[in-house]
Amino acid sequence: MSQNYFPHEYNASEDNKILELRAEYGWEGYGVFWALIERMARLETGAIDPERIGGISVSLSIEKGKLSDIINRCLEIGLFYKDVKDLYRNKRITQHVEKMKSYEEHGRKGAKKRWSKHSDRGANRGANADKIREDNKTMLQRCDV
């Protein structure tokens, strides 16, 4: 996806679910939560595969067990949910990813339409150029009289 941002409430740190997470994991839990949200937003699927937790823990410099604990707490309090494929998702990010995919699809359709018109204009330009040349020839012949 081409967009590199998503809407974020300025008072997210005071959300009841976030406060529950912070009560247990402090600001580290809050930071890990947002790092996971950002990762979800970057991924085309908008989800985190539980099979990839090891690599994510390395990229976030957090122990795999602690990362799993934070994710499980996020699942318990409703910050994340598991989809039918057992991928970890966030409702808002899922909506955001779907919206971005819709924008991309509309953009592709619009571009295709524009390019189709552009190529038609090019074809017509040739025909119009021939007509202009004929009109100019006729005018020049009249001037010679």
TORBA-892718 format. One record per residue (C-alpha): residue number from 1; residue in three letters; y, z, x. Coordinates in Angstrom, 2 decimals, m for minus. Last residue first. Layout:
NUM|ALA|Y|Z|X $
...
END
This chain:
145|VAL|32.89|m57.18|m4.88 $
144|ASP|31.90|m55.01|m1.95 $
143|CYS|32.74|m51.84|m3.83 $
142|ARG|30.26|m52.66|m6.58 $
141|GLN|27.48|m53.04|m4.02 $
140|LEU|28.36|m49.65|m2.57 $
139|MET|28.13|m48.05|m6.03 $
138|THR|24.72|m49.62|m6.67 $
137|LYS|23.45|m48.45|m3.31 $
136|ASN|24.76|m44.94|m4.02 $
135|ASP|22.97|m44.85|m7.37 $
134|GLU|19.75|m46.06|m5.74 $
133|ARG|20.06|m43.41|m3.02 $
132|ILE|20.70|m40.74|m5.64 $
131|LYS|17.62|m41.83|m7.59 $
130|ASP|15.47|m41.67|m4.44 $
129|ALA|16.83|m38.21|m3.65 $
128|ASN|16.02|m37.07|m7.18 $
127|ALA|12.41|m38.14|m6.78 $
126|GLY|12.12|m36.33|m3.47 $
125|ARG|13.84|m33.24|m4.85 $
124|ASN|11.41|m33.21|m7.75 $
123|ALA|8.48|m32.59|m5.43 $
122|GLY|10.37|m29.86|m3.60 $
121|ARG|11.37|m28.30|m6.90 $
120|ASP|7.71|m28.18|m7.93 $
119|SER|6.83|m26.46|m4.62 $
118|HIS|9.47|m23.83|m5.26 $
117|LYS|8.35|m23.31|m8.86 $
116|SER|4.78|m22.59|m7.64 $
115|TRP|6.16|m20.38|m4.91 $
114|ARG|8.12|m18.37|m7.45 $
113|LYS|5.11|m18.00|m9.78 $
112|LYS|2.85|m16.95|m6.93 $
111|ALA|5.47|m14.48|m5.76 $
110|GLY|5.77|m13.02|m9.26 $
109|LYS|2.00|m12.69|m9.62 $
108|ARG|1.72|m11.02|m6.22 $
107|GLY|4.57|m8.66|m7.05 $
106|HIS|2.96|m7.75|m10.38 $
105|GLU|m0.25|m6.93|m8.52 $
104|GLU|1.62|m4.89|m5.92 $
103|TYR|3.49|m2.98|m8.62 $
102|SER|0.20|m2.22|m10.41 $
101|LYS|m1.37|m1.03|m7.16 $
100|MET|1.65|1.22|m6.61 $
99|LYS|1.28|2.69|m10.11 $
98|GLU|m2.44|3.32|m9.57 $
97|VAL|m1.69|5.06|m6.26 $
96|HIS|0.98|7.23|m7.90 $
95|GLN|m1.29|8.21|m10.79 $
94|THR|m4.04|9.21|m8.36 $
93|ILE|m1.46|11.06|m6.28 $
92|ARG|m0.33|13.06|m9.31 $
91|LYS|m3.88|13.98|m10.34 $
90|ASN|m5.05|14.99|m6.88 $
89|ARG|m8.41|13.72|m5.72 $
88|TYR|m11.47|14.79|m3.76 $
87|LEU|m14.33|12.31|m3.92 $
86|ASP|m17.50|13.37|m5.76 $
85|LYS|m18.11|9.78|m6.99 $
84|VAL|m17.36|10.83|m10.58 $
83|ASP|m14.09|12.42|m9.43 $
82|LYS|m13.70|15.84|m7.89 $
81|TYR|m10.47|17.71|m8.58 $
80|PHE|m7.59|18.94|m6.48 $
79|LEU|m4.69|21.34|m7.15 $
78|GLY|m6.78|22.87|m9.93 $
77|ILE|m7.19|26.46|m8.74 $
76|GLU|m10.86|26.12|m7.80 $
75|LEU|m10.48|22.65|m6.23 $
74|CYS|m7.57|23.80|m4.04 $
73|ARG|m9.69|26.81|m3.05 $
72|ASN|m12.53|24.46|m2.08 $
71|ILE|m10.10|22.37|m0.02 $
70|ILE|m8.83|25.48|1.77 $
69|ASP|m12.39|26.64|2.51 $
68|SER|m13.40|23.18|3.75 $
67|LEU|m10.39|23.15|6.08 $
66|LYS|m11.36|26.61|7.35 $
65|GLY|m14.92|25.49|8.03 $
64|LYS|m13.78|22.32|9.81 $
63|GLU|m11.47|24.28|12.09 $
62|ILE|m7.92|23.01|12.05 $
61|SER|m6.18|20.57|14.38 $
60|LEU|m5.11|18.30|11.52 $
59|SER|m6.70|15.18|13.06 $
58|VAL|m9.79|17.17|14.08 $
57|SER|m10.17|18.66|10.61 $
56|ILE|m9.79|15.20|9.10 $
55|GLY|m12.60|13.90|11.27 $
54|GLY|m14.92|16.70|10.18 $
53|ILE|m13.89|16.40|6.52 $
52|ARG|m14.94|12.75|6.36 $
51|GLU|m18.12|13.23|4.29 $
50|PRO|m16.01|14.98|1.65 $
49|ASP|m14.31|11.60|1.03 $
48|ILE|m10.63|12.06|0.33 $
47|ALA|m9.03|10.12|m2.47 $
46|GLY|m6.14|7.74|m3.17 $
45|THR|m8.60|4.85|m2.88 $
44|GLU|m6.10|2.74|m0.93 $
43|LEU|m5.47|5.68|1.37 $
42|ARG|m1.90|6.57|2.30 $
41|ALA|m1.31|8.78|m0.77 $
40|MET|m4.54|10.68|m0.12 $
39|ARG|m3.48|11.36|3.48 $
38|GLU|m0.10|12.63|2.30 $
37|ILE|m1.83|14.94|m0.17 $
36|LEU|m4.14|16.20|2.58 $
35|ALA|m1.18|16.97|4.85 $
34|TRP|0.52|18.61|1.89 $
33|PHE|m2.44|20.96|1.29 $
32|VAL|m2.76|21.67|5.03 $
31|GLY|0.88|22.71|5.15 $
30|TYR|0.53|24.98|2.12 $
29|GLY|m2.64|26.51|3.52 $
28|GLU|m0.86|27.17|6.83 $
27|TRP|2.05|28.67|4.89 $
26|GLY|m0.17|31.48|3.79 $
25|TYR|m3.91|31.00|3.28 $
24|GLU|m4.79|33.37|0.42 $
23|ALA|m1.47|34.08|m1.23 $
22|ARG|m0.32|30.59|m0.21 $
21|LEU|m3.06|28.98|m2.31 $
20|GLU|m2.22|31.14|m5.30 $
19|LEU|1.49|30.36|m4.80 $
18|ILE|0.60|26.67|m4.73 $
17|LYS|m1.11|27.02|m8.09 $
16|ASN|1.89|28.86|m9.54 $
15|ASP|4.39|26.28|m8.18 $
14|GLU|7.03|27.95|m5.96 $
13|SER|6.38|25.81|m2.86 $
12|ALA|6.76|22.73|m5.05 $
11|ASN|10.46|23.48|m5.62 $
10|TYR|11.84|20.22|m4.19 $
9|GLU|9.40|18.21|m6.25 $
8|HIS|7.79|15.34|m4.36 $
7|PRO|7.82|11.70|m5.45 $
6|PHE|5.87|9.41|m3.10 $
5|TYR|6.76|7.74|0.18 $
4|ASN|5.55|4.95|2.42 $
3|GLN|5.36|2.10|m0.07 $
2|SER|3.42|m0.89|1.21 $
1|MET|0.00|0.00|0.00 $
END
